[in-house]
Amino acid sequence: MESMLKNSILNKRANIAVIGLGYVGLPIAIRLANVDFKVFGIDISEEKVHSLNSGKSYIVDIHDEDIDAVINKNLYVGSDYSILSDIDVIIICVPTPLTEAKQPDISYINNVVENIIKYLNREVLIVLESTTYPGSTEELITAAIEKRKGLTVGKDFFVCYSPERVDPSNKKYEVKNTPKVIGGATDRCLEIGITLYKSFVNTIVPVSSTQVAELAKLFENTFRSVNIALVNELTQMADRMGLNIWEVIDAASTKPFGFMPFYPSAGVGGHCIPIDPIYLSWKAKVFNHYNRFIELATDINMNMPRYVVNQIAEILSSENKCLNQSNILIIGIAYKKDIDDLRESAALEIFHLLQEKGAEVTYHDPYVSNFKSGDKTIFSKKLTKTNLVQVDLVVIITDHGNIDYQLIIDNSSLIYDTRNVTKNYTGNNIVLLGGYRKDNNKKAFYKE
């Protein structure tokens, strides 16, 4: 016998609330609205709410016309949780950062659950999409509602976990065509959850429990963290050997089996790769297991900004310049290419480390016009010939696609390229991450 909730989803009569309208929640809310669900977006940021109600996007991947097409038609946004009393499906997309002590911060999830409990008065499906440790959905949502409302999961309310898989600035994969893993608290929960996601996502991947889905998400990003750490360590080894790590990776990548290329960088950033392995290691300790390999990888990645700063000092020294008397321009301050997100940005850390060592530091980023540094606002510098010739070193950290790299090469006395964006450019003023100088007549700078 079909439940009323499942039928309301199938017939698109279900009212859906998406809580958290950031990089994860907003694309989901818009996608649901575009397939004719009535969607209510909730966010505690009055600035975001005002922006959306004005038809303006604050996310690079979402255009103003995308907002305008659905706002106050199928999508309504606000900050009032009382709307939950009229909601059939709740999708939770709130942040799960770390505390200052590097412990999981689940306060945003707990706040949402408190409001769900306050207004829960009907059969409802609750889906957590926020990245978190295995067992979170059961502990923070299912158990809390059963205990405080006296309800039974799988009968009176339904709970699933479906980890977000958003890749900001990815033009190929979006909500519709990114396969969606989902696990339910019970078989009935999973059935209703699948019904929901089939209505707006092409491929659904059911798993046996919410815990499996939670661990799958952490596995995905921990896999990346570990492999990035490996190549970052090999980069430092190649530095000692005077070898071009980028050439090494290209050569290894010609093997048609058993090899997957990863590339070095100035450090990992964003909300996933720097944080997810820490969530996993924290939970592992509850079971008296210590993820030594994973924690070592995290340590290597977190120390890359300092390695980069040390290389910058050596590069300048090879030109008889002191770091604390040099003018340095950083290209790209966002944590990855073609977005404006500064969360856990390695470039931002390098900016501050260079300042601490006495360097005069500026930046250019076409996506980030300014950022706060203490009580100061730092503004992006225009990329012009005049500005380039005035600096001692240009450091390319974030490889945005809309930057004129030829302009940089033609007008800079010295370039430190941490992303190998100058691979197809010529110039004897370029040093790659790992210390390899592109001028074939010279050895690695540290040997000169």
Residue, then its C-alpha position, 0 to 999 in steps of 0.5 A: m500500500e502506497s503511503m500518502l507521502k510517497n504518493s505526494i512525491l510521485n505526484k509532485r504535490a509534496n512541499i519540500a524544504v531545503i535548509g541551507l542555501g549555499y553551494v549545495g542547497l541552492p542548486i538542489a532547491i533550483r533543480l527541484a523547483n524546475v521539475d515543478f515541486k513547490v520548494f521553500g528554501i531556509d537560510i539563517s543568512e538574511e543577506k542570502v535571503h535578500s539576494l535571492n528574493s531580489g533575483k540575484s545569485y551569490i554563487v558562480d555556478i548559478h546565474d541571475e536568470d536561474i534565480d529569476a526563473v523560479i523565485n516566488k513561483n516554485l521557490y520561496v526563500g526565508s529564514d523562518y523555520s515555522i514553515l516546517s509545519d507545512i512541509d513534507v520533505i526536508i533536505i538538510c544542506v548546512p555546513t559541517p566545519l571543524t571547531e578550533a580544536k579540529q573536532p567535528d562541529i555538528s552544531y548546524i545540524n543540531n540546530v536544524v534538528e531542534n527546529i524540525i522537532k519543534y514543528l514536526n506534526r505530520e509524516v515527513l521525509i528528512v534527508l541529510e546531505s551535509t558531509t559528516y561522520p558515520g553514524s551521524t544521521e542515526e545519532l543526531i536525527t533519528a534517535a533524537i526525534e524518536k526519543r523526544k517525539g515518541l515516534t518510530v522511524g520508518k512508520d511515523f517519519f522517514v530518514c535518509y542520508s544522501p551525501e552531496r556531490v557538488d563540484p563548484s565550477n564543474k561544467k559537465y556534472e550538475v545536480k541532474n547528472t551526478p549519480k546520487v548515493i542514498g541510504g535509509a534508516t529502514d527499508r521503507c525510508l530508503e524506498i521513499g528516499i529513492t522516490l524523491y531523488k528519482s524525480f530530479v536526479n538521473t542515476i540513484v545508487p541505493v546502499s544498505s544503510t545511512q552509515v554506508a552512505e556516510l562512509a562512502k562520502l568520506f572515503e571519496n574525499t579521503f582517497r583524494s586527500v591521500n593521493i594528493a599528499l603522495v604527489n605533494e611528497l614526491t614533489q618535494m623529493a623531486d625538488r631535491m633531485g632537480l627533476n620536473i615532477w610535472e614531466v614525471i607525472d605526464a610520463a607515468s600517465t601514459k601507462p594505460f592501466g594501474f595508474m591514476p594521475f594526481y597533481p601537486s598544489a600549494g595546498v588543499g582547500g574548500h570544505c571537503i578535502p581538508i576537513d573530511p579526513i579529519y571527520l573520519s579519523w575522529k570517528a575511527k578513534v571512537f572504535n579505538h582505531y587510529n588512521r595513521f596513514i590518513e592523518l599523515a596525508t592530512d599533515i603533508n597537505m596542511n604543510m604545503p603552504r609553508y613549503v611553498v613559502n620556503q621555496i619562494a624565499e629560495i627563488l628570491s635568494s637565487e636572484n639576490k633578493c630578500l623575502n622581507q624586501s620583496n614585492i610579491l603578486i599572488i595570482g588566484i586567492a580562491y581555493k580552486k579555479d573559476i570560483d569565488d570560494l575562500r574556504e580553507s584557501a591555501a592561497l590565502e594562507i600563503f598570502h598571510l605567511l608571506q606578510e608575516k615574513g615581511a614581504e609586500v603582498t598583493y593579489h589578483d583574482p577575477y572572482v574575488s574582488n576583495f577579502k577581509s584580513g583582520d580589520k582591513t579589506i584587501f582588494s584585488k589588483k588589476l592585471t596590467k603590464t605596469n603592475l606586473v613589471q613592478v613586482d619581484l615575483v609573481v606566484i600562480i596559485t589558483d589557475h583560473g581559466n580567464i587569466d591572461y598568462q601570456l601577459i604575465i609571462d611577457n611582463s614579469s621578471l620572475i614567476y613561480d608556477t604552482r599549477n603548471v599553467t605555463k606548461n605550453y608557454t616559453g620563458n626563462n623566468i619560470v620556476l615550477l612547484g618543486g623548484y624546477r626552472k623551465d630554462n633548460n640552460k639552468k638546473a633547479f634554482y636551489k643548486e645554483 
